[in-house]
């Protein structure tokens, strides 16, 4: 039964890897965006842990200072009780002093461990932020390369031959020649339609000149 489950797990994992590989080949930017979202979520979680660790460190610091203050206070009170000859009070205050000193020592040790752990967490957190920033830069680089690749693809499509085996630039030249011919036809038609009126105008002007000459 365990072997069967292992084989099923391996098949599922293989299919998952195939899907991810196909997705990466089809759209690497989308896959990178997905990774970035996951990393951003992890960074946010670590940030909350670091903030919580700071709060715990501050609480331990307060407890340590409070215990140390009480230990110093009991020490001073024990000296007064001893000078006054209050034996029972002296013994009680001395026990209180020992308890607070023990508590302060334990808190000091815990605080030291907490500071070391906090420093390690902050280093890891900074490292994660750098990695996340590097991934954002990597995405911009990939997007730039993708844009260039798309531009080259579009240009190559333009430069490819058409169904008649002609280059696009050849088609452009043919279009320009057609427009030139069309312009010549339009101009010719214009001159043809106005030539009679133009000749009549010229004859009228020549007759005027002849009349004035006579």
Buried (B, 14 or more C-beta within 10 A) or exposed (E): EEEEEEEEEEEEEEEEEEEEEEEEEEEBEEBBEEEBEEBBEEBEEBEEEBEEBBEBBEEBBEBBEBBBEBBBBBBEBBEEBBEEEBEEBBEBBBEBBBBBBEBBBEBBEBBEEBBEEBEEBBEEBEEBBEEBEEBBEEBEEEEEEEEEEEEEEEEEEEEEEEEEEEEEEEEEEEEEEEEEEEEEEEEEEEEEEEEEEEEEEEEEEEEEEEEEEE
